[in-house]
């Protein structure tokens, strides 16, 4: 609220505002009496006007200072009241919490007392029945004495039971009285409540005193205003209007402060009503709590049933897992037997490979001996190859064949590649037919040179077609 008041009213502490008031006074003097200004001449008239202006300025400053002091005192009183109101709110909240806790304890112990009273009623009924039995016994003492002679023992037992019942009742009553004494609130708590109520009354009295002081100050302000009006209406009419506006603003601020105080009291009363309604609703919540507890018990029973079912299922799964583990062990044993058999077969394969390598070495030795004997004749080599089995192909020959196939141009060694690809019998037949081989190779070369650039008259300085093909591929 203080911020809102400062927005509507200018602060009187600023020196700029005082300078503006003096300038407005000078303008009002000039605008109000132009004829007097023309008539005034000499130092006497000027000095009288300056003296009057100084007097007016002094009165104005005194009035402004008084108003400032009043505003400061009002603000301090408002802050103090706000702090006191907040403290009372906190204390009321604490009191309400304590009262709710006390009510809960009283409710719990009232239930205990009710159950004990019901138990006492049952005991009383039992005692009345015992009295009736005693009456019957007294009426039939002679018959009993004549028949059994046990009247004394029975009477003593009955009296002992009666005494025991009375002692039980007395003990229960003492226990209940002790619990009730514990439940009752302490004297200190009551004293605190009374002290808080007295403080609230004192705050209310102080607020009424402040209101009276404010009203008295308003009366004094009105008196001062009337005096100032009488003095300044004679000399300066324009400045009084501005002062009246400032006074109106101060009055509006005072009215707003009063409104805030009334609103704060209304809010406190509303909150107190709300707290009372909450206490009523709290009782309903206790009933709901009891219903929720019953539902929780039902859910716990259902959970226990579900846990039993889960345990049974776990047992079933454990039995199944055991059976599966046994099967897995049997499978592992079978796998180990298979691995052992595989390892034995691999050893046999290695022995066979060693034997084959020995045979190849022997065959290579025989081939070399035959080459030395026969010389460089193609016929003898063809016969030797025909007799030998082609067990393993060398990797070098495969690489040569692949590299030759990548070339663009055919070569004379291509015929050898074709022969290597054939079987031994076909190679023998091809080599025996020498005329056909040479004719086929010559035709191939002719076809190649027709399409090549070498048949032309002018030979380019670039590369051969074979080199050109290699450069394109690689």
Beta strands, then each sheet from edge to edge (+ up, - down):
end
